[in-house]
């Protein structure tokens, strides 16, 4: 995605609904160029178009969450992708930043095998010949486009990877990381058992909120990739816990 497209997406997310004419004015390009960019972003599911306007996606749609804080998430994804070696097999749990990591690996033409419970991610990278995807089976959650439950957990011991990449929904200094769904949190906990190291990909806003379900303690995490807006107290805590912190 070009820098202009990223700026355009940010403007749409900030305004929720904005005229094409106004976008052209703000970005100092022609309306023809704006329409072309909007078509590309709509095809990727990052926004919707109406006659003369661009509007944010349905908040219940995974693509809506992917579009939020996109500029930060893509930086996190690029940093994570740099840690993945050619011909490596990795595990990725569902989440918008995790989806962008998978896309980055494909765009970089890295030959990587991805084990995931996310059908959204599998569809997101199907166009990349260099990516081989292994999907877990189990109970399907349509809203998140993931599989969870006993069958998915039963399949996981068949795999072992060096690196697991996950997202998170919240954080507490005395507890660790939180999710917003019990069954997804259980899958994350099972995935951690099959990986040498677990890396959390998240924008800093998640460190300022508390999720619903305990996901992982700090002791389970090897590294965190986030942005510089993470609270200073949290930075110090992660360092005390010997968690490698990457600020993008």
C-alpha positions as CSV (number, residue, x, y, z in Angstrom):
1,X,0.0,0.0,0.0
2,X,1.3,3.4,-0.9
3,X,1.9,6.2,1.7
4,X,-1.0,8.1,0.1
5,X,-3.3,5.2,0.4
6,X,-2.4,4.9,4.1
7,X,-3.1,8.6,4.6
8,X,-6.4,8.2,2.8
9,X,-7.4,5.3,4.9
10,X,-6.5,7.2,8.1
11,X,-8.7,10.2,7.0
12,X,-11.7,7.9,6.3
13,X,-11.3,6.2,9.7
14,X,-11.0,9.6,11.5
15,X,-14.1,11.1,9.7
16,X,-16.2,7.9,9.4
17,X,-17.7,9.4,6.2
18,X,-15.9,11.9,3.9
19,X,-16.5,13.3,0.4
20,X,-14.2,12.3,-2.4
21,X,-13.8,16.0,-3.2
22,X,-12.6,16.7,0.3
23,X,-10.1,13.8,0.2
24,X,-8.7,15.1,-3.1
25,X,-8.3,18.5,-1.5
26,X,-6.6,17.2,1.6
27,X,-4.2,14.9,-0.2
28,X,-3.6,17.4,-3.0
29,X,-4.3,14.9,-5.8
30,X,-7.0,14.6,-8.5
31,X,-10.4,13.1,-7.9
32,X,-9.5,10.4,-10.5
33,X,-6.5,9.4,-8.4
34,X,-8.6,9.3,-5.2
35,X,-11.2,7.2,-6.8
36,X,-8.5,4.7,-8.0
37,X,-7.1,4.5,-4.5
38,X,-10.6,4.1,-3.0
39,X,-11.3,1.2,-5.4
40,X,-8.1,-0.5,-4.3
41,X,-8.9,-0.1,-0.6
42,X,-12.5,-1.3,-1.1
43,X,-11.3,-4.4,-2.9
44,X,-9.1,-5.1,0.0
45,X,-12.1,-4.8,2.4
46,X,-10.6,-1.8,4.2
47,X,-13.4,0.7,3.6
48,X,-16.7,1.0,1.7
49,X,-17.7,3.5,-1.1
50,X,-20.9,5.3,-1.7
51,X,-21.7,7.7,-4.4
52,X,-19.3,10.6,-3.9
53,X,-18.2,9.4,-0.4
54,X,-15.9,7.0,1.3
55,X,-17.1,5.5,4.6
56,X,-15.7,3.2,7.3
57,X,-16.3,-0.5,7.2
58,X,-18.9,-2.4,9.3
59,X,-17.5,-2.4,12.9
60,X,-18.4,-6.1,13.1
61,X,-16.3,-6.9,10.1
62,X,-12.7,-8.2,10.6
63,X,-11.5,-5.8,7.9
64,X,-12.8,-2.9,9.9
65,X,-10.4,-3.8,12.8
66,X,-7.6,-4.3,10.3
67,X,-8.1,-0.8,9.0
68,X,-7.9,0.8,12.5
69,X,-4.5,2.2,13.3
70,X,-3.4,0.8,10.0
71,X,-0.2,2.8,9.7
72,X,1.0,1.6,13.1
73,X,0.0,-2.0,12.5
74,X,1.8,-2.2,9.1
75,X,5.0,-1.0,10.8
76,X,4.6,-3.7,13.5
77,X,3.9,-6.3,10.8
78,X,7.1,-5.3,8.8
79,X,9.2,-5.6,12.0
80,X,7.8,-9.0,12.7
81,X,8.3,-10.2,9.1
82,X,12.0,-9.3,9.4
83,X,12.3,-11.9,12.2
84,X,11.0,-14.7,10.0
85,X,13.6,-16.6,8.0
86,X,13.3,-18.0,4.5
87,X,11.7,-21.5,4.5
88,X,10.7,-21.2,8.2
89,X,7.4,-22.6,9.5
90,X,5.7,-20.3,11.9
91,X,2.4,-20.3,13.8
92,X,0.0,-17.3,13.7
93,X,-3.1,-16.8,15.7
94,X,-5.9,-14.7,14.4
95,X,-5.9,-10.9,14.6
96,X,-5.6,-7.9,12.3
97,X,-1.9,-7.2,12.9
98,X,-1.2,-11.0,12.5
99,X,-3.0,-10.9,9.1
100,X,-0.8,-8.0,8.0
101,X,2.3,-10.0,9.1
102,X,1.2,-12.9,6.8
103,X,0.6,-10.4,4.0
104,X,4.0,-8.9,4.4
105,X,5.7,-12.3,4.2
106,X,3.8,-12.9,1.0
107,X,4.7,-9.5,-0.5
108,X,8.3,-10.1,0.3
109,X,8.1,-13.4,-1.5
110,X,9.5,-15.3,1.5
111,X,8.8,-19.0,1.3
112,X,7.1,-19.6,4.6
113,X,4.6,-22.2,6.0
114,X,2.0,-20.7,8.2
115,X,0.0,-22.8,10.7
116,X,-3.1,-20.9,11.8
117,X,-6.6,-21.2,13.2
118,X,-7.7,-18.2,11.2
119,X,-9.6,-18.7,8.0
120,X,-9.5,-14.9,7.5
121,X,-5.7,-15.1,7.3
122,X,-5.7,-18.1,5.0
123,X,-8.0,-16.2,2.6
124,X,-6.0,-13.0,3.0
125,X,-2.7,-14.6,1.7
126,X,-4.1,-17.1,-0.8
127,X,-2.8,-15.1,-3.7
128,X,0.8,-15.5,-2.6
129,X,2.5,-18.5,-4.1
130,X,5.4,-18.4,-1.6
131,X,3.0,-18.9,1.3
132,X,1.9,-22.4,2.3
133,X,-1.0,-22.4,4.8
134,X,-1.9,-25.2,7.2
135,X,-5.4,-24.7,8.7
136,X,-6.5,-26.2,12.0
137,X,-10.0,-27.7,12.2
138,X,-12.5,-27.2,14.9
139,X,-15.6,-25.2,15.9
140,X,-15.9,-22.2,13.6
141,X,-16.6,-18.7,14.9
142,X,-18.0,-16.7,12.0
143,X,-17.5,-13.3,13.6
144,X,-13.8,-13.8,14.0
145,X,-13.4,-16.3,11.1
146,X,-11.4,-18.6,13.4
147,X,-11.6,-22.2,14.6
148,X,-11.5,-23.0,18.3
149,X,-12.5,-25.7,20.7
150,X,-11.3,-29.3,21.6
151,X,-10.6,-30.5,18.0
152,X,-8.3,-27.5,17.3
153,X,-6.5,-28.1,20.6
154,X,-6.2,-31.8,19.8
155,X,-4.5,-31.1,16.5
156,X,-1.9,-28.7,17.8
157,X,0.5,-31.3,19.4
158,X,1.2,-32.5,15.9
159,X,3.2,-29.3,15.3
160,X,6.3,-27.6,16.7
161,X,7.6,-24.2,15.6
162,X,10.3,-21.8,16.7
163,X,8.0,-18.8,16.6
164,X,4.3,-18.1,17.4
165,X,2.9,-14.7,16.6
166,X,-0.3,-13.6,18.4
167,X,-2.4,-10.5,19.1
168,X,-4.0,-9.4,22.3
169,X,-7.0,-7.4,23.5
170,X,-5.8,-6.1,26.9
171,X,-3.1,-6.0,29.5
172,X,-2.8,-5.8,33.3
173,X,0.6,-5.3,35.0
174,X,-0.1,-7.8,37.8
175,X,-1.7,-10.5,35.5
176,X,-0.4,-10.2,31.9
177,X,-2.3,-10.3,28.7
178,X,-6.0,-10.6,28.1
179,X,-8.4,-11.7,25.4
180,X,-12.0,-10.9,24.8
181,X,-13.1,-14.5,24.0
182,X,-12.6,-17.6,26.2
183,X,-12.3,-20.2,23.5
184,X,-9.8,-18.1,21.5
185,X,-7.8,-17.5,24.7
186,X,-7.7,-21.3,25.2
187,X,-6.4,-21.8,21.7
188,X,-3.6,-19.3,22.2
189,X,-2.6,-21.0,25.4
190,X,-2.4,-24.4,23.5
191,X,-0.4,-22.8,20.7
192,X,2.1,-21.5,23.2
193,X,2.9,-25.0,24.2
194,X,4.0,-25.9,20.7
195,X,6.3,-22.9,20.1
196,X,9.8,-22.1,21.4
197,X,9.0,-18.4,21.7
198,X,5.8,-16.3,21.6
199,X,5.8,-12.8,20.2
200,X,2.9,-10.4,20.7
201,X,2.0,-8.0,17.9
202,X,-0.2,-5.1,19.1
203,X,-0.6,-1.4,19.0
204,X,0.0,0.4,22.3
205,X,-3.7,1.1,22.9
206,X,-4.1,-2.5,24.1
207,X,-1.8,-1.7,27.0
208,X,-4.3,0.9,28.3
209,X,-7.3,-1.4,28.4
210,X,-8.3,-4.6,30.2
211,X,-9.7,-7.6,28.4
212,X,-12.3,-10.1,29.6
213,X,-10.4,-13.3,29.8
214,X,-6.9,-14.1,31.0
215,X,-4.8,-15.0,27.9
216,X,-1.1,-15.3,28.9
217,X,1.2,-14.4,31.8
218,X,4.2,-12.3,31.2
219,X,6.4,-15.4,31.7
220,X,5.0,-16.9,28.5
221,X,6.1,-14.1,26.3
222,X,9.5,-13.7,24.7
223,X,9.0,-10.5,22.8
224,X,6.5,-7.7,22.2
225,X,6.4,-5.5,19.0
226,X,4.4,-2.3,19.5
227,X,4.6,1.4,19.0
228,X,6.3,4.1,21.1
229,X,3.1,5.2,22.8
230,X,3.2,2.3,25.2
231,X,3.2,3.6,28.8
232,X,6.6,4.0,30.3
233,X,5.7,1.9,33.4
234,X,4.8,-0.9,31.0
235,X,8.1,-0.6,29.2
236,X,10.0,-0.9,32.5
237,X,7.9,-3.9,33.5
238,X,8.5,-5.8,30.3
239,X,12.2,-5.1,30.5
240,X,12.3,-6.3,34.2
241,X,10.6,-9.5,33.0
242,X,13.3,-10.0,30.3
243,X,10.8,-9.5,27.5
244,X,12.4,-8.2,24.3
245,X,10.6,-5.0,23.3
246,X,10.6,-3.7,19.7
247,X,9.2,-0.2,19.2
248,X,8.3,0.7,15.6
